Amino acid sequence: MTKLMLRFHRTAMTVGFVIVGALPVEGQLSRHERHHIRQYCALGPFFLPVYFGLAIPYGYRRHPLEVRARQRGG
């Protein structure tokens, strides 16, 4: 999993309440991923459909959930 993540230039991702990291998840990256956990708590089973639904028009960089997590990450 970690090699695949690095291949796609991803160092961490959140799956439900679990943060999977290709590298140590600390500092700004930890805050970013913990915000995704809070988003998951707020959206519950709708998190994945909302996330992927927004990815279509916004892509990754402008994705509203990612933008908010980056802002919270510092």
N, C-alpha and C positions, 0 to 999 in steps of 0.2 A: 504494500500500500504506500509506504513512504517513497519508494522509487517512482511510482506512478505519480504521486503528488508533486514531487520535485520536477518530474518531466513536464508537467503542466504548470510549472512555476507557482505552485501552491505550497506554503509551508505549514498550514494548519487548516482544519475544517471542523465544523461542529455538526454532530449528528445527535439530535435530541439533547440529552444532558451530557454528552461525551465529547471532549475535544481531542481530535486525532491530530498529532503533530509529526511532521517529517523531521523537524528540528525542535529543540526545547521551546516550549510555549511559556514565555514569561514577559513581563513588562507590558509594552503597548500591544503586542500581539495577544497576550492573555486577556487584557481588557476588551479588545476587539471581539475575541471569541466568546467571552462571557456575556457580552451584549447580545450576541446571537442566541445564547441560552435564554436570556430574558425575553427576546423576541419570540422564541419558541414557546415559552411559558404563556405569553400573551395570546399567541395565535393557535396554540394547541395543534390539533390535527390539520389545521388549515395552513400551517407554516410552509410545508413543501409545495402545495399547489400555489400559494401566494408567491413564494420565492421564485419558482420556475415561471409562473405567469408574468411576473414583473421582469424577468430576465429577457423575455422576448422583445419587448419594446425598448428596454433600457440598456441591455447588455450588463457587463459586470461593473465597470467603472462608475456608471451613472445609476446603478441599481439602488433604489431608495433604502432598502434594508442594509446594503453594504455601506452606502454613504453615511447612514446614521451610526453604524458600528464603527466606521473610521473616525467619526466625530467623537464618539465616546471613548475610543481607544487612545485619543490624545495626539 
